[in-house]
Amino acid sequence: MKVRALVIIAVVALAPIALFAQRGRGAPPPASGQAGAGEDLTGYWVSLVTEDWRWRMMTPPKGDYPSIPLNPEGKRVADAWDPAKETADDRCKAYGAGNIMRVPERLHITWENENTLKVETDAGQQTRRFNFGARPAVASAAATDNGLQGVSVATWEYGGGRGPRAGGPIPPAGLKVVTTGMRPGWLQRNGVPYSANAVITEYFNRVAEPNGDAYLIVTTVVEDPQYLNTRYARSSHFKREPDGAKWRPSACE
């Protein structure tokens, strides 16, 4: 009886573990960011500007920021923008991590190494690095200059946060990127600010069409109590190009 009782206890104790593994959550993590990629985001991509044309394709006039939840301090800073006094550094502020995916541009995405996904932009000639694995040291931009793109920590998120099921195919995975420690920048070309302490969370999802076309949807969420009343979210769309024939790097403008 004692042996039978021990067997029953062991089965009950192991049941949650077996269920956990069956759902794919007990599987060991992939060896690297590249090995764990559920979607291929590499290649050349071009912006599809199908919304917010006058804020993205042109420099809006001062005070034109109707959809951005600025607090009083954010409005004060935005309303103080003066294009006649812009410096070369000012012209690059709209190309920082908080707005770079909204700039009309082409992207070139490659794996720099197994745990670093590199995103280059032809507009403004910016380079972003999404770091997988061990979290890199993150310092406030006020203390350490991490540049306009800051420090980005990346993870793959499988279908609703659920891992691949045992014995089944790996479901589509979206890329989540959290960026901190960047220099202050602009959410729009007309001086709408975000601070060095902002937290920028992005979700990258690839969508394949039956005709072979591929699209990249990037959802960006900016949290910045210094200048915003609440989280500010927007999405940007890109279409995959066959090669880099139209790649034309240019400086901030």
C-alpha positions in Angstrom: 0.0 0.0 0.0 2.8 2.3 0.9 4.5 1.8 -2.5 1.1 2.4 -4.3 0.6 5.6 -2.4 4.0 6.8 -3.4 3.3 6.1 -7.1 0.1 8.0 -6.9 1.8 11.0 -5.2 4.5 10.9 -7.9 2.0 10.9 -10.8 0.0 13.7 -9.3 3.2 15.7 -8.6 4.5 15.2 -12.2 1.1 15.9 -13.9 1.5 19.7 -13.9 5.1 19.4 -15.2 3.9 17.1 -18.0 1.1 19.5 -18.9 3.5 22.4 -18.8 5.8 20.6 -21.2 3.0 19.5 -23.4 2.0 23.2 -23.9 5.5 23.9 -25.0 6.2 26.1 -22.0 8.6 23.6 -20.4 10.8 23.4 -23.5 14.3 24.9 -23.1 14.7 28.4 -24.6 16.3 28.6 -28.0 20.1 28.8 -28.1 20.0 32.3 -29.6 17.7 35.0 -31.0 18.3 33.9 -34.5 17.6 30.2 -33.7 14.4 31.1 -32.0 13.1 33.4 -34.8 9.5 32.4 -35.7 9.4 34.9 -38.5 12.0 36.0 -41.1 12.2 39.8 -40.8 15.4 40.1 -42.8 15.7 41.9 -46.2 14.8 45.3 -47.6 11.5 46.9 -46.7 9.9 50.2 -47.9 7.4 52.4 -46.0 3.7 52.4 -47.0 2.4 55.8 -46.1 -1.4 55.2 -46.2 -2.3 57.3 -43.2 -1.1 60.5 -41.4 0.2 61.8 -44.8 0.6 65.5 -43.7 2.4 64.6 -40.5 4.8 62.0 -42.1 5.5 63.3 -45.6 5.8 67.0 -44.8 7.0 69.0 -41.8 3.8 70.0 -40.0 3.4 73.6 -38.8 4.1 74.5 -35.2 1.3 73.3 -32.9 -0.1 70.7 -35.3 -0.2 67.6 -33.1 -3.9 66.7 -32.7 -3.5 63.0 -31.9 -0.6 63.1 -29.5 -1.6 63.1 -25.8 0.8 65.8 -24.7 0.7 67.1 -21.1 1.1 70.8 -20.3 4.9 70.5 -20.3 4.9 68.6 -23.6 2.7 71.3 -25.2 5.0 74.0 -23.9 8.1 72.4 -25.4 6.3 71.6 -28.7 5.0 75.2 -29.0 8.5 76.6 -28.5 9.8 74.9 -31.6 11.3 77.3 -34.1 12.5 75.9 -37.4 14.6 79.0 -38.0 16.7 78.1 -35.0 17.2 74.4 -35.8 20.7 73.0 -35.5 22.1 69.9 -37.3 21.4 67.9 -34.1 17.8 69.1 -34.0 17.2 67.9 -37.6 18.1 64.3 -36.4 15.7 64.3 -33.4 12.8 63.0 -35.5 15.0 60.0 -36.4 15.4 58.7 -32.9 13.9 55.4 -31.6 10.5 57.0 -30.8 9.8 58.1 -34.4 12.2 56.4 -36.7 9.7 53.8 -37.9 7.3 56.6 -38.9 9.8 58.3 -41.2 9.2 57.6 -44.9 12.1 55.3 -45.6 13.6 51.9 -46.5 14.8 49.4 -43.9 17.6 46.9 -44.3 17.3 44.2 -41.7 20.1 41.6 -41.1 21.4 39.4 -38.4 24.7 41.0 -37.2 25.3 37.9 -35.1 23.2 35.2 -33.5 21.8 37.5 -30.8 21.8 40.9 -32.6 19.2 41.8 -35.2 20.4 45.0 -37.0 18.0 47.4 -38.6 19.4 50.1 -40.8 17.4 53.0 -42.3 18.3 54.9 -45.5 16.5 58.0 -44.2 18.8 59.6 -41.6 21.3 56.7 -41.9 20.3 55.3 -38.5 21.3 51.9 -37.2 19.3 50.1 -34.5 20.5 46.9 -32.8 18.0 44.6 -31.1 19.7 42.5 -28.5 18.6 39.0 -27.5 19.9 36.9 -24.7 21.7 38.5 -21.7 20.3 41.9 -21.1 22.9 44.6 -22.0 23.8 47.3 -19.5 21.3 50.1 -19.8 22.1 53.6 -18.6 20.2 56.8 -18.6 21.0 58.9 -21.6 21.7 61.7 -19.1 24.6 59.6 -17.7 25.8 57.7 -20.8 25.3 58.6 -24.4 23.5 55.6 -26.1 22.7 57.7 -29.1 19.4 58.4 -30.7 18.5 54.7 -30.8 19.2 53.9 -27.2 19.5 50.3 -25.9 17.0 47.7 -27.2 16.2 44.4 -25.6 14.4 41.9 -27.9 12.3 38.8 -27.4 10.2 36.5 -29.6 6.6 36.2 -28.5 4.8 33.1 -29.8 1.1 33.3 -30.6 -0.4 35.0 -27.6 2.6 34.3 -25.4 2.2 30.5 -25.8 5.2 28.5 -26.8 5.2 25.8 -29.6 3.1 22.8 -28.8 4.9 19.5 -28.3 5.1 17.7 -31.6 3.4 20.5 -33.4 4.6 23.3 -35.7 6.0 26.5 -34.2 3.3 29.1 -34.5 4.0 32.5 -36.0 6.1 34.6 -33.6 6.1 38.4 -33.2 9.2 40.3 -32.2 8.9 42.5 -29.1 11.5 45.2 -28.6 11.8 47.5 -25.5 14.1 50.5 -25.9 15.4 52.8 -23.2 18.4 55.1 -22.5 18.2 57.1 -25.8 18.8 60.8 -26.3 15.7 63.0 -26.2 13.9 63.1 -29.5 10.8 64.2 -31.4 7.6 62.3 -32.1 7.0 64.5 -35.1 9.2 66.6 -37.3 7.7 69.8 -35.7 9.4 69.5 -32.3 6.9 67.3 -30.5 9.1 65.9 -27.7 9.9 62.7 -25.9 12.5 62.6 -23.1 15.6 60.5 -22.4 13.6 58.6 -19.8 10.9 57.4 -22.2 10.2 53.7 -22.6 9.5 52.6 -26.2 7.9 49.2 -26.8 7.6 47.9 -30.3 6.0 44.8 -31.9 7.1 43.6 -35.3 4.9 41.2 -37.2 5.3 39.8 -40.7 2.2 39.2 -42.8 2.5 36.9 -45.9 0.0 37.3 -48.8 -1.1 34.4 -51.1 0.6 36.2 -54.1 4.0 36.1 -52.4 4.0 39.7 -51.2 5.1 40.2 -47.6 4.3 43.1 -45.3 5.8 44.2 -41.9 3.5 45.8 -39.3 5.3 47.7 -36.6 3.3 48.9 -33.6 5.1 51.5 -31.4 4.0 52.4 -27.9 5.7 55.4 -26.2 5.5 55.9 -22.5 6.9 59.2 -21.2 5.3 60.8 -18.1 7.6 63.8 -18.6 5.8 64.9 -21.8 2.7 62.6 -22.2 -0.5 62.2 -20.4 -0.8 58.5 -21.3 0.8 55.9 -23.5 0.9 56.9 -27.2 0.5 54.1 -29.7 0.6 54.0 -33.5 1.4 51.5 -36.3 3.6 51.7 -39.4 3.5 49.5 -42.4 6.3 48.3 -44.7 6.4 46.1 -47.9 9.2 43.7 -48.6 11.3 44.5 -51.7 13.2 41.9 -53.7 16.6 43.5 -53.3 18.4 46.7 -52.4 18.2 48.3 -55.8 16.3 51.3 -54.4 18.4 51.7 -51.3 19.5 55.4 -51.1 21.0 56.4 -47.8 20.7 60.1 -46.9 21.4 62.2 -43.9 18.9 63.7 -41.5 16.9 66.5 -43.1 
